[in-house]
Amino acid sequence: MNLSTTLAGIPLNSCILNASGPRDTTLEELQALQTSESAAIMMKSCTIDSRPGNPEPRYVEFTGGAQQSMGLPNHGYQAYLEYAQILKETSPKPIVASVSGLSPEDNLHIIQAFQDTPVDAIELNLSCPNIPGKPQTAYDLTATDRLLEQIQSTKPLGLKLPPLLDPALVRDFCSCITQHQVSFVTLINSVGNTLVIDPATDRPIIKPKHGLGGLSGSMIKPIALGNVWMFHEALKDTQIDIIGVGGISFGRDVYDFLLAGATAVQIGTAYQSENIPVFSRLNQELLQVFAEKKIASVDTIRGTLQEYQ
Ligand SMILES: Cc1cc2nc3c(=O)[nH]c(=O)nc-3n(C[C@H](O)[C@H](O)[C@H](O)COP(=O)(O)O)c2cc1C
């Protein structure tokens, strides 16, 4: 019985890794991930220049989830080129760069810059909901198609997507990406432009974007799971892998994402609140689920969700 998996041709010793965003911005945080039980080191989404991000308060946890509008605070892509080099010198653990340029040209430039580095894969974030004045690229299929057409990457390329809430949208999206060199999709980014009002103040709980921000944590799990299941249906005859992310707090949640068709999962909000121990806990809990159900491997259950007849 083991939790290993292969994502975009990269062997991982567990199907559980961190999501881009929480606790993966500084070299120290990335080094903590390196020695953790996260199966890979997913780095913070980077832009051309370093960014302080949006004004605070910009991240608030509450029962069932969290809302945030971080605004991509990061050290700029050149720092992550350097961090990847430093990390790889001490361990072979796979490293994934997350690219979130503020324009198509920025994305092309940063993806190009990561080609001659030790990163094992690149996740292109087409779904940040928290940059004032910037729409989420993946909601514009024409713009997505145009961008993908121009990307040349020798590294496996994944797309981080926002929730798509209709099977027709998912089918259109998949028809587009199967025309391009996409190795995996990561589903889903936080649910964008939500509003949470603080009953004590009658004001939004976060400051940026008039109080609108991305929702994450356990309350978004059914949305993420639905997206994984819809994409699994649309992509099952292709080589494109699915990473599930959204609301994973327990080993049983990971198991649900595997059943729905994920090859691996990422942990965001639970990692933000629980820190490094979350990875060993989730691995243990998933092993427990596998033992109870007599499941030998991730491969044997991936996408095997049984529907009512
Ligand atoms: C504080 C915070 C920062 C985030 N920053 C990023 C980011 O830089 N890039 C990205 O692709 N997703 C980012 N996300 C989204 C997460 O990677 C993840 O898709 C989302 O939170 C859902 O997963 P969860 O419910 O496990 O948190 C961020 C989420 C949080 C909570």
The ligand as an ORCA input file, in Angstrom:
! r2SCAN-3c Opt
* xyz 0 1
  C      -3.493     33.014      1.306
  C      -3.712     32.411     -0.059
  C      -2.896     32.798     -1.109
  C      -3.064     32.229     -2.369
  N      -2.224     32.577     -3.379
  C      -2.270     31.915     -4.570
  C      -1.293     32.136     -5.573
  O      -0.364     32.930     -5.422
  N      -1.393     31.426     -6.719
  C      -2.385     30.496     -6.953
  O      -2.410     29.853     -8.018
  N      -3.327     30.271     -6.004
  C      -3.292     30.943     -4.829
  N      -4.202     30.671     -3.846
  C      -5.252     29.673     -4.101
  C      -4.847     28.295     -3.567
  O      -3.697     27.798     -4.224
  C      -6.001     27.280     -3.736
  O      -6.264     27.111     -5.112
  C      -7.300     27.720     -3.057
  O      -7.034     28.358     -1.826
  C      -8.224     26.520     -2.791
  O      -7.588     25.546     -2.009
  P      -7.809     25.434     -0.393
  O      -9.285     25.381     -0.151
  O      -7.061     24.191      0.010
  O      -7.206     26.675      0.176
  C      -4.082     31.250     -2.577
  C      -4.913     30.896     -1.514
  C      -4.738     31.440     -0.271
  C      -5.645     31.023      0.858
*
